[in-house]
Amino acid sequence: MVTRRMQLDLTEENPTLKFEWAADDPEAMSDFKHGIRLLRDKSYSRALAYFRRAHELERNNPYFLSYLGLTTALAERNWADGERLCETALGMKRNQAQLYLNLAEVCLMANKKSGAVDALEIGLQHAPSDARLRRMLETLGIRRDAVFSSLDRRHPLNRTLGKIRYGFRKLLRPRH
């Protein structure tokens, strides 16, 4: 099980909750914010209740659905339902990095590293400027193929050309 919370930007230093979107129902948004606070405090079962209520009040909100999926996985260890809810949320809104981060985390909890990597890579296609997606992908330690697959990864030629390739990719990344 993954114990670190890589995607939540809700630290003790910055406890304010700011979202780039608003809910139609103020009560649903209030429940959602309360659920986020509880999630940050690792009170997963209590957070789940607030996310369920927010989702019941506003069923078409992909954020409520995605966080419901994340906390379903965390609180109930129900990976399949958590993954399904996160994927449904992505079907509603594809360009929001947080939804991909939530799905990736559920996949990691379910020991589906390749599913997490897939979610993050697709997320980068839809939200290429989001550093959190790239950071989580790098945290997973995904390695690129060796430059020359016929040689061992540790061969000096593969190591040297791999470093050069890495340098070029780093230069070509968009700056924020």
Secondary structure, DSSP 4 states (H G I P E B T S, - for coil): ------S----SS------SS--SSHHHHHHHHHHHHHHHTT-HHHHHHHHHHHHHH-TT-HHHHHHHHHHHHHHH--HHHHHHHHHHHHHH-TT-HHHHHHHHHHHHHTT-HHHHHHHHHHHHHHSTT-HHHHHHHHHTT--PPPSSTTS-TTSHHHHHHHHHHHHHHHHHSPP-
